[in-house]
């Protein structure tokens, strides 16, 4: 079902010729401006540097296991690095992925022009999954490709199986979506007869497709399970299995945070989080009710949302780019809903026409009433007659209560259907506001000060001296922009990317200066790069502050330069 917007907006956009092409061109233009202006941060450049400095495929495989993501995005980065060492190539490739996914959405999604415009310029498509080059854009592209190819399942599952296997290998959240879609397809096949669906794929086709999905999922899981010495997000052993009411509310509130981005509670405020958790449950119930007449879509939406919320509680609370997948699940569910007709498999439970029959009265009671039989029955039946009458009244009460409950559920379902469009438009406008704010902020405030720092070092030829940087993981974007390695005190060796393992040891400023002092015997002077002001010194060292770069959105990617002799 195509979701309609307000008549005025619909007709004004309907008059725009070549709307699809213009919207795609607008998105591409904004994306090109955005990525060329964007100062990349560590999460973007660490993967690029792994691909650049891994000497062979075996080492590359071992290194990406510390990243906490499957292989697909890193495989593309490895291929790009065979052509150029310039990280801008990664940004342009990312722009191509985002533009391709937007093209699929604009050309094929069952939404109105206004809704497509609002979605495309929303927070996730315009900012998080466009300007910032990560593995999420490729996941969105594959997800929309699945939606486009979804009707092929009626005769052939192979295309969907390949896409689901690829989707599983983009990131952990996409893996959960892939598993939810796979479960949905299996459930749909099992219920094909009561749902009156024609699914004619052969047994061999279904078996091969299932095998492809299983191989894809196993490959993703193999990379998501970190090495034994990894300490990224606590490593493989850090799962939160204890009950914590505040964390439970934090996890639930991710629904609100994902859908409504203009007003988000702070995790450090328990009362706010509790209130927004209640609102999130209300939104979830509202959406479940809307999908009630489409059981397969309901299964996907419930399974996908539930699995991400569970992962959020057990492992990682995440940020907007992570729990934003909840919003993608909703949009995907609305898209898939277009492929199904309403089905009464579940709606019978909330339909006022489905009312259990009241218990039949015994012995022709109506005629007895007309003839005074009830009084006669009471006199003749004694106590047994009274018990029978109470049983009949109890049956009437139960039937009446069931009748009232079903009617209320039916009215609730009708109310949801009447107001869902308004709900959707509120979501889209909130996403639009957040997207424009994020995009404009990135144009005016550098995401990271790494690019400005690297340019300063190059402009003043300071990169010709030995460079020492602390903290190491905040130095990776500087290394990426410089195209050279930096000495990291945490690992006591030259490096570019950072592997979050137990070989890294935290060092304070004094320990850093002690390593600088030792390095001065090999090379002098040394440029020290810190992501905080230097708070100590050594009498034997001559330390001269050079410059500081504090204009950035990421707080710990602001840098201070010192020349040490």
Secondary structure, 3 states (H helix, E strand, C coil): CCECCCHHHHHHHHCCCCHHHHHHHHHHHHHHHHHHHCCCCHHHHHHHHHHHHCCCHHHHHHHHCCCCCCCHHHHHHHHHHCCCCCCHHHHHHHHHHHHHHHHHHHHHCCECHHHHHHHHCCHHHHHHCCCCCCCHHHHHHHHHHHHHHHHHHHCCCHHHHHHHHHHHCCCHHHHHHHHHHHHHHHHHHHCCCCCCCCCCCCHHHHHHHHHHHHHHHHHHHHHHCCCCCECHHHCCCCCCCCCCHHHHHHHHHHHHHHHCCCCCCCCCCHHHHHHHHHHHHHHHHHHHHHCCCCHHHHHHHHHHHHHHHHHHHHCCCCCHHHHCHHHHHHHHHHHHHCCCCCCHHHHCCCCCCCCCCCCCCCCCHHHHHHCCHHHHHHHHHHHHHHHHHHHHHHHHHHHHHHHHHHHHHHHHHHHHHHHHHHHHHHHHHHHHHHHHHHHHHHHHCCCCCHHHHHHHHHHCCHHHCEEEEECHHHHHHHHHHHCCCEEECCCCEEECCCCCECCCCCCCHHHHHHHHHHHCCCCCCEEEEECCCCCCCCCCCCEEEEEEECCCCCHHHCEEEEEEC
